[in-house]
Amino acid sequence: DKRIFFYQGILYENLSIFEEAEKQYDRYLNHEPEDREIMLRQARLLFRMGKWEKAIAQYQTLVLKNPKDTTSLINLGLAYQKRFEADNADKSKTRKSDAELQSLLAEGILNLEKAKLVDPNLSKGVSLALAKMYFQKGDWAKAIDATQSDLRRFPSDQNRDALLILAQSYEKLDDKTNLLETYQKLSDQEPQNSNYKRK
């Protein structure tokens, strides 16, 4: 019975035996190639394993089947971001060109922006990831807009990561007034951290 592959895949995934879980999901999908639940599980598993190319391909397939699938759009965008960060850190001779790296980042941004069109109330982590991607791309104004939007939506949270993106973006734009104000907010959150006081 093909369902055995389904259950074994879930079991191996829960036991963190990821390579075997991937094999079992592949076996199941050979019988049921349209099973969205297992396609989604496998894509998430590939993401957890750091197999960015495979995760991207699986999420692309899911998005082609349903362009308004917010979960797949978000995870596709995040997989592109992870692939960008992994390839950008690669210092070998086989490192991707800057144009190829920027293309990965652009794809990540595009998919998160599509997800935001479908669901304007993205979770804090996702909206912050989008702000970070704008920053990585060098689009400081969009990084600031996205971060400020995140801070307005989640005002009571400790927003250290958001404030750091905001501060770095202001620094890139040489906006000293807003930079100092942002470092003051960071200093208020972490009074013991002298790095913010020196800025």
C-alpha positions in Angstrom: 0.0 0.0 0.0 1.4 3.4 -1.0 0.3 5.0 2.2 3.1 3.2 4.0 5.5 5.6 2.3 3.4 8.5 3.6 3.5 7.3 7.2 7.1 6.2 7.1 8.1 9.6 5.7 6.3 11.4 8.6 7.8 9.0 11.1 11.4 9.5 9.8 10.9 13.3 9.7 9.7 13.3 13.3 12.7 11.3 14.3 14.9 13.8 12.4 16.1 11.1 10.0 15.7 13.5 7.1 17.4 11.7 4.2 15.2 8.7 4.8 12.1 10.9 5.1 12.9 12.5 1.8 13.2 9.0 0.2 9.8 7.9 1.6 8.1 11.1 0.4 9.6 10.6 -3.1 8.3 7.0 -3.1 4.8 8.2 -2.1 4.8 11.0 -4.7 5.8 8.5 -7.4 2.3 7.1 -6.8 0.5 10.3 -5.9 2.3 13.2 -7.7 -0.6 15.6 -7.0 -0.8 15.1 -3.2 -0.4 18.7 -2.0 0.1 17.8 1.7 3.1 15.6 1.0 4.5 18.0 -1.6 4.3 20.7 1.1 5.8 18.4 3.7 8.7 17.5 1.4 9.4 21.1 0.4 9.5 22.0 4.1 11.8 19.1 4.8 14.1 20.1 2.0 14.2 23.6 3.4 15.1 22.3 6.8 17.9 20.2 5.2 19.3 23.2 3.4 18.7 21.7 0.0 17.7 25.1 -1.4 17.5 24.1 -5.1 15.2 21.2 -4.4 13.1 23.2 -2.0 12.8 26.0 -4.5 11.7 23.6 -7.3 9.1 22.0 -5.0 7.6 25.3 -3.9 7.6 26.6 -7.5 5.5 23.5 -8.4 3.1 24.3 -5.6 2.8 27.9 -6.6 2.2 27.0 -10.2 -0.7 24.8 -9.1 -2.1 27.6 -6.9 -0.6 31.1 -7.4 -2.5 32.3 -4.2 -1.0 29.7 -2.0 0.4 32.1 0.6 2.4 29.4 2.5 4.2 28.2 -0.6 4.8 31.8 -1.8 6.3 32.7 1.6 8.5 29.6 1.8 9.6 30.0 -1.8 10.7 33.6 -1.1 12.5 32.5 2.1 14.2 29.6 0.2 15.5 32.1 -2.3 16.8 34.3 0.5 18.6 31.3 2.1 20.1 30.3 -1.2 21.3 33.9 -1.7 22.9 33.9 1.7 24.6 30.5 1.3 25.9 31.4 -2.2 26.9 34.9 -1.1 29.0 33.4 1.8 30.7 31.1 -0.7 34.3 32.4 -1.2 35.4 29.6 -3.6 36.2 30.0 -7.3 32.8 28.6 -8.2 31.0 31.4 -6.4 28.1 32.8 -8.3 28.4 36.2 -10.1 27.0 39.3 -8.4 24.2 39.3 -11.1 23.3 35.7 -10.3 23.2 36.5 -6.6 21.0 39.6 -7.2 18.7 37.5 -9.3 18.2 35.1 -6.3 17.4 38.0 -4.1 15.0 39.5 -6.6 13.1 36.2 -6.8 12.9 36.0 -3.0 11.5 39.6 -2.8 9.1 39.0 -5.7 7.6 35.9 -4.0 7.2 37.6 -0.6 5.6 40.6 -2.2 3.2 38.3 -4.0 2.4 36.7 -0.6 1.8 40.2 0.8 -0.7 41.0 -1.9 -2.6 37.8 -1.1 -2.4 38.4 2.7 -1.3 41.9 3.7 -1.0 40.8 7.3 2.1 38.7 7.0 3.6 37.4 10.3 6.3 39.4 12.0 9.1 37.0 10.9 8.0 37.1 7.3 7.7 40.9 7.0 11.0 41.3 8.7 12.6 38.9 6.3 11.2 41.0 3.4 12.8 44.1 5.0 16.1 42.3 5.4 16.0 41.3 1.7 15.3 44.9 0.7 18.4 45.8 2.7 20.5 43.1 1.2 19.5 44.3 -2.3 20.5 47.8 -1.4 17.0 49.3 -1.6 17.4 51.2 1.7 14.1 53.2 1.3 12.1 50.1 0.9 13.9 48.5 3.8 13.0 51.5 6.0 9.3 51.4 4.8 9.0 47.7 5.4 10.7 47.9 8.8 8.6 50.9 10.0 5.5 49.0 8.9 6.6 46.0 11.0 7.3 48.3 14.0 3.8 49.9 13.7 2.1 46.5 13.5 4.0 45.0 16.4 4.7 48.0 18.7 4.9 46.1 22.0 7.4 43.5 20.9 11.1 43.7 21.5 12.1 44.8 18.0 15.9 44.7 18.2 16.2 43.0 14.7 13.8 45.5 13.1 15.6 48.4 14.7 19.0 47.2 13.5 17.8 46.9 9.9 16.3 50.4 10.3 19.5 51.8 11.8 21.7 50.2 9.1 19.4 51.6 6.3 19.6 55.1 7.8 23.3 54.8 8.0 23.5 53.8 4.3 21.4 56.8 3.4 23.5 59.1 5.7 20.4 60.1 7.6 22.1 61.0 10.9 19.0 62.3 12.6 16.9 59.1 12.2 20.0 57.0 12.8 20.7 58.6 16.2 17.0 58.3 17.1 17.0 54.6 16.2 20.2 53.9 18.1 18.6 55.6 21.1 15.7 53.2 20.9 18.2 50.3 20.7 20.1 51.7 23.7 16.8 52.0 25.7 16.1 48.3 25.0 19.7 47.2 25.8 21.2 49.8 28.2 24.1 47.5 28.9 25.2 47.4 25.2 27.7 50.2 24.8 27.9 49.7 21.0 24.7 51.8 20.5 26.0 54.6 22.7 29.1 55.1 20.6 27.2 55.6 17.4 
